[in-house]
Amino acid sequence: MFDWQVIFTGFVPDEELPVFYNIGRCFIIASIAELLSLVTLQAMASGMPVIAANAAALTELVDGNGYLYEVGNIPALVQSIENNLVCNSYS
């Protein structure tokens, strides 16, 4: 159904990060211990849809600006990815 592709780049210098934020379809962060997620803020600033675990500071950062899924609920994570790829829906 989808043409999935994940790129593992290793280290990317700060000046090259916007290139990767602009070629991606969505930004997914599954961390449950983020205090202030700079990478999430960078993705949001670039206009990339964000999908994040409903935990720690991610709840405050992403609320209304992307999709939060309950930690450990893999079907909800998959559904949010599919929603984003099909119609950019956060519901």
C-alpha positions as CSV (number, residue, x, y, z in Angstrom):
1,M,0.0,0.0,0.0
2,F,2.8,2.4,0.9
3,D,6.2,3.0,-0.6
4,W,8.1,3.0,2.8
5,Q,11.6,4.2,2.9
6,V,13.7,5.0,6.0
7,I,17.0,6.8,5.7
8,F,19.7,6.1,8.3
9,T,22.2,8.9,7.8
10,G,24.3,8.8,10.9
11,F,25.6,12.2,12.0
12,V,24.2,15.1,10.0
13,P,25.8,18.6,10.5
14,D,23.3,21.3,11.7
15,E,23.5,23.2,8.4
16,E,22.3,20.1,6.5
17,L,19.4,19.3,8.7
18,P,16.8,21.4,6.8
19,V,17.4,19.3,3.7
20,F,16.3,16.2,5.5
21,Y,13.3,17.9,7.2
22,N,12.1,19.1,3.8
23,I,12.3,15.7,2.0
24,G,10.6,13.7,4.8
25,R,6.9,12.9,4.9
26,C,6.6,13.1,8.7
27,F,8.7,13.1,11.8
28,I,8.2,10.4,14.3
29,I,9.6,10.4,17.8
30,A,8.8,7.5,20.2
31,S,10.8,8.7,23.1
32,I,9.1,8.7,26.5
33,A,11.7,10.8,28.3
34,E,12.1,14.0,26.3
35,L,12.4,17.2,28.4
36,L,12.8,19.6,25.5
37,S,13.0,17.9,22.2
38,L,15.1,20.1,19.9
39,V,14.6,17.8,17.0
40,T,10.8,17.9,17.4
41,L,10.9,21.7,17.5
42,Q,13.1,21.7,14.4
43,A,10.7,19.4,12.5
44,M,7.8,21.5,13.5
45,A,9.6,24.7,12.5
46,S,10.2,23.2,9.0
47,G,6.5,22.4,8.7
48,M,6.9,18.7,8.9
49,P,4.0,16.8,10.4
50,V,5.0,15.4,13.8
51,I,3.9,12.1,15.4
52,A,5.0,11.6,19.0
53,A,4.4,9.5,22.1
54,N,2.0,11.1,24.5
55,A,4.7,11.5,27.2
56,A,6.8,14.1,29.0
57,A,7.3,17.4,27.3
58,L,6.2,16.0,23.9
59,T,2.6,16.3,25.0
60,E,3.0,20.1,25.4
61,L,5.0,20.5,22.2
62,V,2.9,18.5,19.9
63,D,-0.6,19.1,21.2
64,G,-2.7,20.5,18.4
65,N,0.4,20.6,16.1
66,G,0.5,16.9,15.2
67,Y,-0.6,13.5,16.5
68,L,0.0,12.1,19.9
69,Y,-0.4,8.4,20.4
70,E,-0.5,6.6,23.8
71,V,2.9,5.0,24.8
72,G,2.9,1.3,23.9
73,N,-0.1,1.5,21.6
74,I,1.5,0.3,18.4
75,P,-1.8,0.1,16.4
76,A,-2.4,3.8,17.2
77,L,1.1,4.7,16.1
78,V,0.6,2.8,12.8
79,Q,-2.8,4.4,12.3
80,S,-1.3,7.9,12.8
81,I,1.5,7.2,10.3
82,E,-1.1,5.9,7.8
83,N,-3.4,8.9,8.4
84,N,-0.5,11.2,7.7
85,L,0.7,9.5,4.6
86,V,-2.8,9.1,3.1
87,C,-4.4,12.4,4.0
88,N,-2.3,14.4,6.5
89,S,-5.1,13.9,9.1
90,Y,-4.3,14.1,12.8
91,S,-7.6,12.7,13.9
